[in-house]
Amino acid sequence: MARKAARADDPAQFRPETHRRARVEIQFDEPTLLGALFGQFDANLVQVENRLGVYIAARGNRIQIEGPEDAVARARETLTGMYHRLEQGQDLDAGAVESLITMSAEPTLEGIISGDQGAPPIMIRTRRKTIVPRSATQIDYMRALARSDVIFALGPAGTGKTYLAVAQAVSQLMTGSVQRLILSRPAVEAGEKLGFLPGDMKDKVDPYLRPLYDALYDCMPPEQVERRLASGEIEIAPIAFMRGRTLADAFVILDEAQNTTREQMKMFLTRFGQNSRMVVCGDPRQVDIPGGDRMSGLADGVQKLEGIDGINVTRFTAADVVRHPIVGRIVEAYEGPLSQYDESK
């Protein structure tokens, strides 16, 4: 099997010819994993070739990599990481391959994730899947989710802030570390007027909370989600429903926290009870608070609380986006310098 290495516009191809070139060969012991390793029509290998500017040839259970020395080393690290994930029963999609390519720039990261450096592997186990970090920031975040009492997760969409928090909460609920899982969001319209919504209170607020349901169903079988929702073990509610409560023995997640006011954030954080953990997720650059002149409770809370013992602040950037690679480029474009065009004209 052989393919042309990369796209014509791939900057990795235009490295100076003075760079030392290398050729390495990897042998994999389990042939049954090779189909998933290569991907449909060798899509995974092509992805590694395109991103790193190397040439990959596969013969049986052996893979040969050729190209600039540093790129070959990264490709070898990436392919080895892909194989290890398959050995552990984890999924290997384009996003996982992309994250491994990104992490290959830091050779120690895969060892940290898999536990090769003497420490326990970094992962979250749920009933439906085992989740491992896909970026260096996610490694720090997953450690904080397991250790800190209150965690602020800041950054753009697609970085895994809410998803990893829900996965950790589900894992702790399954093991009995907490008795309840409480998920909340401010019911703020993000630019659209939803108008009158028919039905009972649950029907009215569900559209605001749908992303939390999606994460839950991805981590737990649907029948378990429904049963635990009915029993109250899992509660999904707008932040206004938290007033006057003490949340003990619970894993509490506040999503879209940039849309809370300072008063709401103070109220939410002071609900903290014994044997609980709170995670506050949001993107400070996407505030939709009506009026536009009120300071976000998320920014205010981080400003006041960062550095206090037991409180962790993890900041994600566009480089940590783990959705399709184009999402990261879109985020970078929107977070870059202001457009040359005056929108007021």
C-alpha positions in Angstrom: 0.0 0.0 0.0 1.3 3.4 -0.9 -0.2 6.8 -1.3 0.9 10.3 -2.3 1.9 11.8 1.0 0.0 15.1 1.4 -2.1 18.0 0.0 -0.4 20.4 -2.3 -1.1 23.3 0.2 0.3 21.5 3.3 3.0 23.7 4.8 4.8 20.7 6.1 5.9 19.9 2.6 7.8 23.1 2.2 10.4 22.4 4.9 14.0 23.1 3.7 15.7 20.2 2.1 18.6 20.7 4.5 16.4 19.0 7.2 17.7 15.5 8.0 15.5 12.8 6.6 14.7 9.5 8.4 13.0 6.2 7.8 11.6 4.1 10.6 9.6 0.9 10.7 6.9 -0.1 13.3 5.6 -3.6 13.8 2.2 -4.2 15.5 1.5 -7.5 17.2 -2.3 -7.7 16.8 -3.4 -8.0 13.2 -7.1 -7.7 14.1 -6.6 -4.1 15.1 -5.0 -3.0 11.9 -8.2 -2.3 10.0 -9.3 0.2 12.7 -5.8 1.6 12.9 -5.6 2.3 9.2 -9.2 3.5 9.0 -11.6 3.1 6.1 -9.7 3.5 2.8 -6.6 4.2 5.0 -8.1 7.5 6.1 -6.2 7.6 9.4 -2.9 7.0 7.7 -3.6 9.7 5.1 -4.6 12.1 7.9 -1.2 11.5 9.6 0.6 11.9 6.3 -1.2 15.2 5.5 -0.7 16.8 8.9 3.0 15.8 9.4 4.3 15.8 5.8 5.6 12.2 5.9 5.2 9.2 3.7 3.7 6.0 5.2 3.7 2.5 3.6 2.0 -0.5 5.2 2.9 -4.1 4.5 1.2 -6.7 6.6 1.6 -5.7 10.2 4.6 -3.5 9.5 4.4 0.3 8.8 7.3 2.2 7.3 7.4 6.0 7.8 9.7 8.3 5.8 10.3 12.0 5.8 11.9 14.8 7.8 13.4 13.4 11.0 11.3 15.4 13.5 8.1 14.7 11.5 8.9 10.9 11.4 9.4 10.9 15.1 6.0 12.6 15.6 4.3 10.2 13.2 5.7 7.2 15.0 4.5 8.6 18.3 1.0 9.2 16.8 0.7 5.7 15.3 1.8 4.1 18.5 -0.7 6.1 20.5 -3.5 5.1 18.0 -2.6 1.5 18.4 -2.5 1.7 22.3 -6.0 3.3 22.3 -7.3 0.4 20.2 -5.7 -2.1 22.5 -7.5 -0.5 25.4 -10.9 -0.8 23.6 -11.2 3.0 23.0 -12.7 4.5 19.9 -10.4 5.9 17.1 -12.1 8.5 15.0 -10.7 11.5 13.1 -10.9 13.7 16.2 -8.9 11.2 18.3 -6.2 11.0 15.5 -6.0 14.7 15.3 -5.6 15.0 19.1 -2.8 12.4 19.0 -1.1 14.3 16.2 -1.3 17.5 18.2 0.0 15.8 21.4 2.9 14.2 19.5 4.7 17.6 19.7 5.0 16.8 23.4 6.5 13.3 23.5 5.7 12.7 27.2 2.0 13.3 26.9 1.0 9.8 25.7 3.0 8.3 28.5 1.2 10.4 31.0 -2.2 9.4 29.6 -1.5 5.7 29.4 0.3 5.6 32.8 3.7 4.5 31.3 5.5 7.0 33.6 4.6 5.2 36.9 1.5 7.2 37.6 -2.1 5.9 37.2 -3.4 6.4 33.6 -5.6 9.5 33.1 -9.0 8.4 32.0 -12.7 8.6 32.9 -14.7 5.3 32.8 -18.5 5.4 32.2 -20.9 2.7 31.4 -20.7 3.5 27.7 -17.1 4.4 27.1 -13.7 5.1 28.5 -12.6 8.7 27.9 -9.0 9.8 27.7 -7.6 13.4 27.3 -7.2 14.8 23.8 -5.0 17.8 24.6 -2.5 18.8 27.2 -5.0 21.2 28.8 -7.5 18.3 29.1 -4.9 16.4 31.1 -4.8 19.2 33.6 -8.6 19.6 33.6 -9.2 15.8 34.2 -6.8 15.9 37.1 -8.6 18.9 38.6 -12.0 17.1 38.1 -10.7 14.3 40.2 -9.0 16.4 42.9 -10.4 19.9 43.4 -13.6 21.0 45.1 -14.5 23.8 42.8 -13.3 23.9 39.2 -13.7 26.8 36.7 -13.3 25.7 33.1 -12.9 28.6 30.7 -12.6 28.5 26.9 -14.2 28.3 23.5 -16.8 25.7 22.3 -15.5 22.3 21.4 -12.7 22.0 24.0 -14.6 19.4 26.1 -15.3 21.6 29.1 -18.8 20.4 29.8 -18.5 16.9 28.3 -15.6 15.9 30.5 -17.3 17.4 33.6 -20.5 15.3 32.8 -18.4 12.2 32.2 -16.6 12.6 35.5 -19.9 13.2 37.3 -21.4 10.1 35.8 -18.4 8.1 36.8 -18.6 9.2 40.4 -22.4 8.6 40.5 -21.8 5.0 39.2 -19.1 4.3 41.8 -21.2 5.9 44.7 -18.7 8.7 45.4 -21.7 11.1 45.1 -25.4 10.4 45.5 -26.7 13.0 43.1 -25.8 14.6 39.8 -27.1 18.2 39.3 -26.7 20.0 36.0 -27.7 23.6 35.6 -27.6 26.4 33.0 -28.9 30.0 33.0 -32.0 30.2 30.9 -30.8 33.0 28.7 -31.7 33.3 25.0 -28.6 33.4 22.8 -29.8 36.0 20.3 -33.1 34.2 19.3 -36.5 34.9 20.7 -38.1 31.6 21.5 -41.5 33.1 22.3 -44.1 31.2 24.3 -43.2 27.6 24.9 -46.2 25.3 25.7 -46.2 22.5 28.3 -45.2 22.2 31.9 -42.0 23.7 33.5 -39.8 20.8 32.2 -41.0 21.4 28.7 -40.3 25.1 28.9 -36.7 24.8 30.1 -35.6 21.7 28.3 -34.6 23.6 25.1 -32.0 25.5 27.2 -30.7 22.3 28.8 -30.5 20.0 25.7 -26.7 20.0 25.5 -26.5 18.6 29.0 -28.9 15.8 28.1 -26.8 15.0 25.0 -23.7 14.6 27.1 -25.6 12.4 29.6 -26.9 10.0 27.0 -23.4 9.7 25.5 -22.1 8.5 28.9 -25.0 6.4 30.1 -27.5 4.0 28.6 -30.8 5.8 27.9 -32.9 3.7 30.2 -30.5 4.5 33.1 -30.7 8.2 32.4 -34.5 8.1 32.4 -34.7 6.1 35.6 -32.2 8.3 37.4 -34.0 11.4 36.2 -37.3 10.0 37.5 -35.8 9.1 40.9 -34.1 12.5 41.3 -30.6 11.1 41.3 -30.0 13.2 38.2 -31.5 16.7 38.2 -31.3 19.1 35.3 -32.6 22.6 36.1 -32.1 26.3 35.4 -29.9 28.1 37.8 -32.8 30.0 39.4 -34.0 26.6 40.8 -30.8 26.4 43.0 -31.8 29.3 45.2 -32.2 28.4 48.9 -30.7 24.9 48.6 -27.7 23.2 50.0 -26.2 20.7 47.6 -24.5 18.0 49.6 -23.2 14.6 48.4 -23.6 15.9 44.9 -21.6 16.6 41.7 -22.9 19.9 40.5 -22.2 21.4 37.0 -23.0 24.9 35.9 -22.8 25.2 32.1 -22.8 28.4 30.0 -21.8 30.2 33.2 -20.7 33.4 31.3 -24.4 34.2 31.1 -24.9 34.4 34.9 -24.9 37.7 36.7 -22.6 38.3 39.7 -25.5 37.7 42.0 -26.4 34.4 40.4 -22.8 33.2 40.5 -22.5 34.0 44.2 -25.8 32.3 45.0 -24.7 29.2 43.0 -21.3 28.8 44.6 -22.6 29.2 48.1 -24.9 26.2 47.6 -21.8 24.0 48.1 -22.3 21.3 50.6 -20.5 18.4 52.3 -18.9 15.8 50.0 -19.7 17.8 46.9 -17.8 19.0 43.8 -18.7 21.9 41.6 -17.7 22.6 38.0 -18.4 25.9 36.4 -18.0 26.0 32.6 -18.2 28.9 30.2 -16.7 31.0 27.5 -16.0 34.5 28.8 -16.0 35.8 25.2 -19.6 34.8 24.5 -21.7 36.6 27.0 -25.4 36.8 26.2 -26.7 38.6 29.3 -29.6 40.8 28.3 -28.7 44.5 28.2 -25.0 43.9 27.6 -23.9 46.3 30.3 -23.7 43.8 33.2 -20.5 42.1 34.2 -20.6 38.3 33.7 -20.7 36.3 36.9 -18.1 33.9 35.5 -15.5 36.6 35.0 -16.3 38.2 38.4 -16.1 34.8 40.1 -12.8 33.9 38.6 -11.3 37.3 39.4 -12.3 37.0 43.0 -11.6 33.3 43.7 -8.6 32.3 41.6 -5.8 31.2 43.9 -7.9 30.2 46.8 -7.1 26.7 48.2 -9.4 24.1 46.7 -10.4 26.1 43.7 -8.9 25.3 40.3 -9.1 27.4 37.1 -8.4 25.7 33.8 -8.2 27.8 30.7 -8.7 26.3 27.2 -7.8 28.0 23.9 -8.6 27.3 20.3 -5.6 24.9 20.2 -7.6 22.6 22.5 -10.6 22.3 20.3 -11.3 18.5 19.9 -14.1 18.7 17.3 -13.3 18.8 13.6 -10.0 20.6 13.0 -11.9 23.3 11.1 -13.7 24.3 14.4 -10.4 25.3 15.9 -9.6 27.4 12.9 -13.0 29.1 13.1 -12.5 29.8 16.8 -9.1 31.3 16.1 -10.5 33.5 13.3 -13.3 34.9 15.6 -11.0 35.4 18.5 -8.3 37.2 16.4 -8.0 40.9 15.7 -11.2 42.8 15.0 -12.4 42.8 11.4 -11.2 45.6 9.1 -14.8 46.3 8.3 -16.8 48.7 10.5 -20.1 46.9 11.3 -21.8 50.2 12.1 -21.7 51.1 8.4 
